């Protein structure tokens, strides 16, 4: 797998190898939720934002998955998690998840070999029939039935939680 990183082809192959079904959509590069919405790719999954966060001392990292239209209050979320949260920087993103801005998704957790990132998903994302994420590349989107996505959670190897915030 070259450089130990699961790039898009590897993510697709890995999911297929593990019996996880998905539908793949190709589109122009998108860097924001608004750009993704404008692409109108036809995926059925809930549109989400994926925010890579850390505590103030860069000891703990979180990948937050929330509906794209939800305004996330980092202070309130931090209070729930008993952390003072801020956005992780681009170097953290590249080093820990092997990703570049615009391609952040839970599939980046395949690159977190030390499992330092905790995945936090809003409950409504977990209750949606379909979910959609980039396969570590922002020119493609994978649409998965919720039950198929849930098969990925133990494969990541990271702690995760579905919470209301």
C-alpha positions as CSV (number, residue, x, y, z in Angstrom):
1,X,0.0,0.0,0.0
2,X,2.9,2.4,-0.6
3,X,3.6,4.9,2.3
4,X,1.3,2.9,4.6
5,X,-1.7,5.2,3.8
6,X,-5.0,4.0,2.6
7,X,-5.7,6.2,-0.4
8,X,-9.0,6.1,-2.3
9,X,-8.3,2.9,-4.3
10,X,-7.1,1.1,-1.2
11,X,-10.3,2.3,0.8
12,X,-12.5,0.9,-2.0
13,X,-10.6,-2.4,-2.1
14,X,-10.5,-2.7,1.6
15,X,-14.2,-2.2,1.9
16,X,-14.9,-4.7,-0.8
17,X,-12.5,-7.2,0.8
18,X,-14.4,-6.8,4.0
19,X,-17.8,-7.3,2.4
20,X,-18.9,-3.7,2.8
21,X,-21.2,-2.5,0.0
22,X,-21.2,1.1,-1.2
23,X,-22.0,3.2,-4.3
24,X,-19.3,5.5,-5.6
25,X,-19.9,8.9,-7.2
26,X,-17.2,10.9,-9.0
27,X,-17.4,14.7,-9.1
28,X,-15.3,17.8,-9.2
29,X,-13.1,18.5,-6.2
30,X,-15.0,19.8,-3.2
31,X,-13.5,21.5,-0.2
32,X,-16.6,22.7,1.7
33,X,-20.1,21.4,2.4
34,X,-21.5,24.2,0.2
35,X,-19.3,23.1,-2.7
36,X,-20.5,19.5,-2.2
37,X,-24.1,20.5,-2.2
38,X,-23.6,22.5,-5.4
39,X,-22.2,19.4,-7.1
40,X,-25.5,17.6,-6.6
41,X,-23.9,14.2,-7.1
42,X,-27.1,12.1,-6.4
43,X,-25.9,10.3,-3.3
44,X,-28.7,9.4,-0.9
45,X,-26.7,9.7,2.3
46,X,-27.1,12.5,4.8
47,X,-24.7,15.4,3.9
48,X,-22.2,15.7,6.7
49,X,-19.3,17.8,7.8
50,X,-16.2,16.2,9.2
51,X,-14.2,18.3,11.6
52,X,-10.7,17.3,12.9
53,X,-10.4,18.6,16.4
54,X,-7.9,18.5,19.3
55,X,-7.6,19.5,22.9
56,X,-5.6,22.6,23.7
57,X,-2.4,20.7,24.4
58,X,-2.6,18.5,21.3
59,X,-2.8,15.3,23.4
60,X,-6.2,14.1,22.3
61,X,-7.7,14.2,18.9
62,X,-11.3,13.9,17.7
63,X,-13.0,13.5,14.4
64,X,-16.5,15.0,14.6
65,X,-19.1,13.9,12.1
66,X,-22.2,16.1,12.1
67,X,-25.0,17.1,9.6
68,X,-23.7,19.6,7.2
69,X,-26.4,22.1,8.1
70,X,-25.7,22.0,11.8
71,X,-23.8,24.9,13.4
72,X,-21.3,23.2,15.8
73,X,-20.6,25.0,19.0
74,X,-17.1,23.8,19.9
75,X,-17.4,25.3,23.4
76,X,-20.5,23.3,24.2
77,X,-19.2,20.2,22.6
78,X,-15.9,20.6,24.5
79,X,-17.9,20.9,27.8
80,X,-19.7,17.6,27.0
81,X,-16.3,15.9,26.3
82,X,-14.6,17.7,29.2
83,X,-12.1,19.2,26.8
84,X,-11.1,22.7,25.6
85,X,-11.5,22.0,21.8
86,X,-10.0,23.7,18.8
87,X,-9.4,22.7,15.2
88,X,-6.4,20.5,14.6
89,X,-3.9,22.0,12.1
90,X,-3.0,20.8,8.6
91,X,0.1,19.1,9.9
92,X,-1.9,17.1,12.4
93,X,-4.3,16.1,9.6
94,X,-1.5,14.9,7.3
95,X,0.5,13.2,10.0
96,X,-2.3,11.4,11.9
97,X,-4.9,10.8,9.3
98,X,-2.8,11.0,6.1
99,X,-5.3,13.4,4.6
100,X,-5.4,16.9,3.1
101,X,-8.0,19.6,3.7
102,X,-11.2,18.8,1.9
103,X,-10.9,15.0,2.0
104,X,-11.5,14.5,5.7
105,X,-13.8,11.6,6.5
106,X,-14.0,8.6,8.9
107,X,-12.1,6.6,6.3
108,X,-9.0,8.6,7.3
109,X,-9.1,6.6,10.6
110,X,-7.6,3.7,8.6
111,X,-4.4,5.7,8.6
112,X,-4.5,6.4,12.4
113,X,-2.2,3.4,13.2
114,X,-1.9,4.4,16.8
115,X,-5.7,4.9,17.2
116,X,-5.2,8.3,18.9
117,X,-8.4,9.8,17.3
118,X,-11.8,9.3,18.9
119,X,-14.6,9.3,16.4
120,X,-17.6,11.4,17.6
121,X,-20.8,11.1,15.5
122,X,-24.0,13.1,16.1
123,X,-26.8,10.7,16.9
124,X,-28.8,11.9,13.9
125,X,-26.0,10.8,11.6
126,X,-26.2,7.3,13.1
127,X,-30.0,7.3,12.6
128,X,-29.9,8.2,9.0
129,X,-30.7,5.4,6.5
130,X,-27.7,6.3,4.3
131,X,-24.4,8.1,5.0
132,X,-21.9,9.6,2.5
133,X,-18.2,10.2,2.9
134,X,-15.2,10.9,0.7
135,X,-12.9,7.8,0.4
136,X,-9.9,9.9,1.4
137,X,-10.2,11.9,-1.9
138,X,-12.4,14.9,-2.4
139,X,-13.3,14.1,-6.0
140,X,-15.3,11.0,-5.0
141,X,-18.1,10.3,-2.6
142,X,-19.2,6.9,-1.2
143,X,-22.8,6.3,-0.3
144,X,-23.3,3.6,2.3
145,X,-26.4,2.2,3.9
146,X,-26.1,2.8,7.6
147,X,-25.7,-0.9,8.4
148,X,-22.8,-1.1,6.0
149,X,-21.1,2.0,7.5
150,X,-21.5,0.4,11.0
151,X,-19.5,-2.6,9.8
152,X,-16.6,-0.1,9.3
153,X,-16.5,1.1,12.9
154,X,-14.7,-1.9,14.4
155,X,-12.3,-2.0,11.3
156,X,-11.1,1.5,12.1
157,X,-9.9,0.3,15.5
158,X,-10.6,3.7,17.1
159,X,-12.9,4.5,20.0
160,X,-16.2,6.0,18.8
161,X,-19.4,7.4,20.2
162,X,-22.8,8.6,18.9
163,X,-23.9,11.6,21.0
164,X,-26.4,14.5,20.9
165,X,-24.7,17.9,20.8
